[in-house]
Amino acid sequence: MSSPTPHLRELWLKATQTPDQVTDDERRTILRMVDRDTQVANALKISGLTPEELEKKLLTQPESLTEQECNLIQNGYHIWTDQEKSAHSTFRWHIDDQMAYIPAFVAVQTPHIEVVIRAVSRWMTALGDERLKITQMKMKEDLETMHQPCKWVQKLIDHSEIWGFVILRDRATQYSEEFWKIFLDKLETAIYTTRRFIWREALVDANDTEELYRAFQETLQSNANTSPYIISNTFLLVTPEVISSFMDNDATHTSPPWIWAYEANGAPVPAPTEATYEENKYEGRLKVTASTIFTWFYAVRAQKKELYSMELFWKKAQQQPAKAWQVSAIKGRYHDPLVLLALGTHWPWWTCELDNE
């Protein structure tokens, strides 16, 4: 909602001049609430309670409300993502519309609605304060371990062992040894003492998926005694477009460098092409940014029990400009959501999604 409609402005005028003539549906529109049926359905979906029961819970036991339930009430029983909430914010309106809306809102809100709005606002503030305290405590703890791998990788590895991925090189990358050396230098910056790429000496054909999977298995078997922390369900592939992403990043900084990651569970899928990759169809591989390879990507792929599928990461990657899965993080600990979130959920940036896994 970029700006109010003419009809909405007419309702504001009606609310301020003749509030007693405003219908219930018009009141809901002015208050930016959903219709009654949707209100009931959404309240039951999020909390398992009717709107009346949920609001009673807010007024009598606010500490028992979840943040998702608070968001529902605060958003007029709309189930919005953070992005949708921002898009519908009155702060996006022109200042004249904002000033015209306030008296209309006040004119039609009932005493009960006023009490509910104040209560949910207070509790949301309290939740925010508590979350800030927890974040500050975690940040203080992390200052002592900043030099170590991200927290979730530490759970998975023995620090005396090497850990990482098998990586294959497409024959088509032989076009320039100069570019290849530059690419390797850039790629190696992501590797510290114990991190490893296990390279296959022989080159592969990126368009022959059976050869790719066979080469991966052979490389994995020949390095079986190297370390138990070389992932066996995923391998990486370097193609000309991967090298290009590292080179282009220097000149334009428009998108992060990335690398192909293939799912190694099960039988090989048909050879994907760049055209089909763009058609919202997962084909057993996805682009992963270089900065994410040895942090969150390794962490979730190394879990014995699969927390998230590669296809789920692929779906999220399609929302990014480069269509590459990326997890923004600070100090390798607090990060953006790893996966797509259900409508109505709230995910603060300063958080650790794998905390309870």
C-alpha positions in Angstrom: 0.0 0.0 0.0 1.9 3.0 -1.2 -0.8 5.5 -0.5 -4.5 5.5 0.7 -7.2 5.1 -1.9 -9.8 7.9 -2.5 -12.4 5.6 -0.9 -10.4 5.3 2.2 -9.9 9.0 2.5 -13.8 9.4 2.2 -14.2 7.0 5.1 -11.8 9.0 7.2 -13.9 12.1 6.5 -17.1 10.2 7.4 -15.5 8.9 10.6 -14.5 12.4 11.8 -17.8 14.1 10.8 -20.4 11.4 11.5 -18.8 8.6 13.5 -22.1 7.2 14.6 -23.0 6.4 11.0 -19.9 4.3 10.4 -20.7 0.6 9.9 -18.8 -2.3 11.4 -17.1 -3.1 8.1 -16.1 0.5 7.6 -14.8 0.6 11.1 -12.6 -2.4 10.4 -11.3 -0.8 7.2 -10.4 2.4 9.0 -8.7 0.5 11.7 -6.9 -1.5 9.1 -8.3 -4.8 10.4 -9.4 -7.9 8.4 -13.0 -8.8 8.1 -14.6 -10.8 11.0 -14.4 -14.3 9.3 -10.7 -13.8 8.4 -10.0 -12.5 11.9 -11.5 -15.6 13.5 -9.7 -17.9 11.0 -6.3 -16.2 11.5 -6.6 -16.1 15.3 -7.3 -19.9 15.3 -4.5 -20.5 12.9 -1.8 -18.7 14.9 -3.0 -19.2 18.5 -5.7 -21.9 18.5 -8.0 -19.3 20.2 -10.8 -17.0 19.1 -10.0 -13.3 18.8 -11.9 -12.7 22.1 -10.0 -15.5 23.9 -6.7 -14.2 22.5 -7.3 -10.6 23.6 -8.4 -11.8 27.0 -5.2 -13.7 27.3 -3.3 -10.5 26.3 -5.0 -8.5 29.0 -4.8 -11.0 31.8 -1.6 -13.1 31.0 0.5 -11.0 28.6 3.6 -13.0 29.5 2.1 -16.1 28.0 1.7 -14.6 24.5 4.1 -15.5 21.8 5.7 -12.9 19.6 3.7 -14.3 16.7 0.4 -13.8 18.6 1.4 -10.2 19.5 2.2 -9.5 15.8 -1.2 -10.8 14.8 -3.1 -8.5 17.1 -0.8 -5.5 16.4 -1.3 -6.0 12.6 -5.1 -6.0 12.8 -5.2 -9.8 12.5 -3.4 -9.7 9.1 -0.8 -12.5 8.8 2.1 -10.5 7.3 5.7 -11.2 6.8 8.1 -8.4 8.0 8.3 -7.2 4.4 4.6 -7.1 4.0 4.2 -5.3 7.3 6.7 -2.7 6.2 4.9 -2.3 2.8 1.6 -1.6 4.5 3.0 0.8 7.1 1.3 4.2 7.4 4.8 5.7 7.6 5.0 5.1 3.8 2.1 7.5 3.4 2.4 11.2 2.6 2.5 13.3 5.8 -0.9 14.8 4.9 -2.5 11.4 4.8 -0.9 10.4 8.1 -2.3 13.5 9.8 -5.8 12.9 8.3 -5.8 9.3 9.4 -5.1 9.9 13.1 -8.4 11.6 14.0 -10.3 9.1 11.9 -8.7 6.3 13.8 -9.4 7.8 17.2 -13.0 8.5 16.2 -13.9 4.9 15.5 -11.8 2.9 18.0 -13.8 1.5 20.9 -12.6 1.6 24.5 -11.8 -2.1 24.2 -9.7 -1.7 21.1 -7.8 1.2 22.7 -7.0 -1.0 25.7 -5.9 -3.9 23.5 -3.7 -1.7 21.3 -1.9 -0.2 24.4 -1.5 -3.6 26.0 0.0 -5.3 22.9 2.3 -2.3 22.4 3.6 -2.5 25.9 4.2 -6.3 25.7 6.0 -6.0 22.3 8.3 -3.4 23.9 9.0 -5.7 26.8 9.8 -8.6 24.4 12.1 -6.4 22.4 14.0 -5.3 25.6 14.4 -8.9 26.7 15.6 -10.0 23.3 18.2 -7.2 23.3 19.5 -8.3 26.7 19.9 -11.9 25.5 21.6 -10.6 22.3 24.1 -8.5 24.3 24.9 -11.4 26.6 25.6 -13.7 23.6 27.7 -11.0 21.9 29.8 -10.6 25.1 30.4 -14.4 25.2 31.3 -14.5 21.5 34.1 -11.9 21.9 36.2 -14.7 23.4 35.7 -17.1 20.4 35.7 -14.8 17.4 38.7 -16.5 15.8 37.0 -19.9 15.8 34.7 -21.4 13.2 31.1 -20.5 13.5 29.3 -22.0 16.5 27.4 -24.6 14.6 30.4 -25.9 12.8 32.3 -26.2 16.1 29.5 -28.6 17.3 30.2 -30.9 14.3 34.0 -31.0 14.0 37.0 -32.1 16.0 39.3 -29.0 15.8 42.3 -31.3 15.2 40.7 -32.7 12.1 40.4 -31.2 8.6 36.9 -30.6 7.3 35.3 -29.5 4.1 34.1 -30.6 0.7 35.1 -32.6 -2.3 35.3 -30.2 -5.2 35.4 -30.9 -9.0 36.7 -28.8 -11.9 34.8 -28.6 -15.2 37.0 -29.2 -18.3 35.6 -25.9 -19.8 37.6 -23.9 -17.2 40.8 -24.7 -19.1 40.2 -21.6 -21.3 42.6 -19.5 -19.2 45.2 -20.7 -16.7 45.8 -17.1 -15.7 42.2 -16.7 -14.7 42.3 -20.1 -13.0 45.2 -19.0 -10.8 43.5 -15.8 -9.9 40.3 -17.7 -9.1 42.2 -20.1 -6.8 43.8 -17.3 -4.9 40.4 -15.7 -4.3 38.8 -19.0 -3.3 41.6 -20.0 -1.0 41.0 -16.8 1.1 38.0 -18.7 2.5 40.2 -21.5 3.9 41.8 -21.4 7.3 43.9 -24.0 9.1 41.6 -26.9 9.2 39.3 -26.1 6.3 39.8 -28.1 3.1 38.7 -28.5 -0.5 39.5 -32.0 -1.6 40.2 -31.5 -5.3 39.8 -34.3 -7.9 42.9 -34.3 -10.1 41.1 -35.3 -13.3 38.7 -32.8 -14.9 35.0 -33.5 -15.5 32.3 -32.7 -17.9 29.8 -30.4 -16.1 27.0 -31.5 -18.5 27.4 -35.2 -17.7 25.8 -35.7 -14.3 26.6 -39.4 -14.2 30.3 -38.6 -14.6 30.0 -35.9 -11.9 28.5 -38.2 -9.4 30.9 -41.0 -10.3 33.9 -38.6 -10.0 32.7 -37.5 -6.6 32.3 -41.0 -5.2 35.7 -42.0 -6.5 37.3 -38.9 -5.0 35.5 -39.5 -1.7 36.6 -43.1 -1.5 40.2 -42.4 -2.4 40.3 -39.9 0.5 38.3 -42.0 2.9 41.1 -41.9 5.5 41.6 -38.1 5.2 38.9 -37.1 7.7 35.4 -38.1 8.8 34.4 -34.4 8.4 34.6 -34.3 4.6 31.0 -34.1 3.7 29.6 -37.2 1.8 26.2 -35.8 0.9 27.3 -32.8 -1.1 30.0 -31.9 -3.6 31.1 -28.6 -5.3 31.7 -27.9 -8.9 33.7 -25.1 -10.5 32.5 -24.0 -14.0 33.4 -21.0 -16.2 30.4 -19.1 -14.8 31.7 -19.7 -11.2 35.0 -18.3 -12.1 33.3 -15.3 -13.8 31.4 -14.6 -10.6 34.7 -14.2 -8.7 36.1 -12.0 -11.4 33.1 -9.8 -12.0 32.8 -9.2 -8.3 36.0 -7.2 -8.3 34.8 -4.9 -11.1 31.1 -4.3 -10.3 30.4 -5.6 -6.7 26.9 -6.2 -7.9 26.6 -9.7 -6.6 28.7 -12.0 -4.4 31.0 -14.7 -5.8 29.4 -18.2 -5.7 30.0 -21.8 -6.5 27.8 -24.7 -7.6 26.8 -27.2 -4.8 25.3 -30.6 -5.8 23.2 -32.9 -3.7 24.9 -36.3 -3.6 22.1 -38.3 -2.0 20.4 -40.7 -4.3 20.7 -41.2 -8.0 22.0 -38.4 -10.3 19.4 -36.1 -11.8 19.3 -35.2 -15.5 21.9 -32.7 -16.5 20.6 -29.2 -15.7 21.1 -26.3 -17.9 21.3 -22.6 -17.1 17.9 -22.1 -18.8 16.2 -24.7 -16.7 17.9 -23.4 -13.5 16.0 -20.1 -14.0 12.6 -21.8 -14.4 11.8 -22.4 -10.7 12.6 -26.0 -10.9 15.1 -27.6 -8.5 17.5 -30.0 -10.3 19.7 -31.3 -7.6 22.1 -28.3 -7.4 22.1 -24.7 -6.3 24.5 -21.7 -6.2 26.0 -21.0 -2.8 28.0 -17.8 -2.1 31.6 -18.3 -1.2 31.2 -16.6 2.2 28.5 -19.1 3.1 30.2 -22.4 2.0 32.3 -22.9 5.2 29.8 -21.5 7.6 26.1 -22.1 7.4 26.1 -24.3 4.4 28.7 -26.7 5.9 26.8 -26.7 9.2 23.5 -27.7 7.8 24.8 -30.2 5.3 27.0 -31.9 7.9 24.1 -32.6 10.3 23.4 -36.3 10.7 19.7 -35.5 10.7 18.8 -33.3 7.8 17.4 -30.1 9.2 16.7 -28.4 5.8 16.8 -29.8 2.3 18.9 -28.4 -0.5 15.7 -27.7 -2.4 14.5 -25.4 0.4 17.8 -23.4 0.1 17.4 -23.3 -3.7 13.9 -21.8 -3.2 15.3 -19.1 -1.0 18.2 -18.5 -3.4 15.7 -17.6 -6.2 14.8 -14.5 -4.2 18.4 -13.2 -4.4 19.7 -11.1 -7.4 22.3 -13.7 -8.3 20.0 -16.6 -7.4 22.7 -17.8 -5.0 22.0 -18.9 -1.4 23.6 -16.5 1.0 23.4 -16.1 4.8 24.4 -12.7 6.0 26.1 -13.0 9.4 28.1 -11.1 11.9 31.1 -12.9 13.5 29.7 -16.1 12.1 27.1 -16.4 14.7 24.0 -14.1 14.4 22.5 -14.4 11.0 19.5 -13.9 8.6 17.0 -16.7 8.4 18.4 -19.8 6.7 15.2 -20.8 5.1 11.8 -19.4 4.0 9.6 -18.5 7.0 5.9 -19.1 7.4 3.6 -16.2 7.0 3.1 -14.3 10.2 6.4 -15.4 11.8 8.9 -12.8 13.0 12.6 -13.4 12.8 14.9 -10.8 14.3 18.2 -10.4 12.5 20.2 -10.9 15.6 19.5 -14.5 16.2 20.9 -18.1 15.9 18.5 -20.3 14.0 20.3 -23.5 14.9 20.4 -22.7 18.6 18.0 -25.4 19.6 18.7 -28.0 16.9 
